[in-house]
């Protein structure tokens, strides 16, 4: 009989040579029982070489496919290799490795089908730029209202996914796996739990959100939220996750 | 409809049709897409040059002016074709993503074995 795989940390990385070594060291130090998979989204710097030198398994993409695809490819690899629980952990050094095990333990205890690390568990917690903070809060409230579940940080990339949601996330049509994904999963009946965490500042590299993101992100996310509602309604099995 | 507008619109339509055929001959345009443009041009030219269709055209567009009605319907046709091309681009983009994903997953080794794992069996 095949033993159950340990949890897997999926680390999407695009030109993260300044931080990827520290991210892997942090994961190894704080979550020693967790396997690591780096999805190198066609980096042109030394990211892939650093990951290889550290002996971490990596999926290397032949062209830049973006954050969502990197996560989904990581999920597909996890499923193909028997993993049932994964945690998405950004390669830019913003996510706290110390919260990986607590989040996975909450997932294991069945506190949620998806555990989302939140920077805004407490009122008045500091965030990113004002534009991003307002966008995050707007879509978090929309997602909360639509799903009936508490969501305070819809743009958090640090998420622990259980066996129920893993195949859906691996194949779903999402933008960045943010509010639109949470709305879809919530409406499908999956339980979303939040986990307070303190994120660090980006250690290096360039954010995937440029100046146009302030315009592009709300338009795309808003449209995809509408599509998520329609999809969940058309599929008609709101209780699938329960 | 003025004679000069008829002449100009017919000329532009014929030139566009010739350009589409030229691109197909030079293997720069897929014949399926060329056909979409040629059908739009043909329908536009037939409706434009046969006055018997003009009352129908005005009724469809809801305007008393034939010229306006024709421009409106041609514009709707162009928007429809652009929408069709957006769909084709999305399909192409998805295929590229799927190909890159397939290649990346095929070339990635399985995870290292841990103590107690049966090397003879793949995970379920």
Interface residues (C-beta under 8 A of the other chain):
Chain A: X1 X2 X3 X5 X6 X8 X35 X37 X57 X58 X59 X60 X61 X62 X63 X65 X69 X72 X73 X76 X77 X80 X81 X82 X83
Chain B: X96 X97 X100 X101 X103 X104 X105 X107 X108 X109 X110 X111 X112 X114 X116 X117 X118 X121 X122 X123 X124
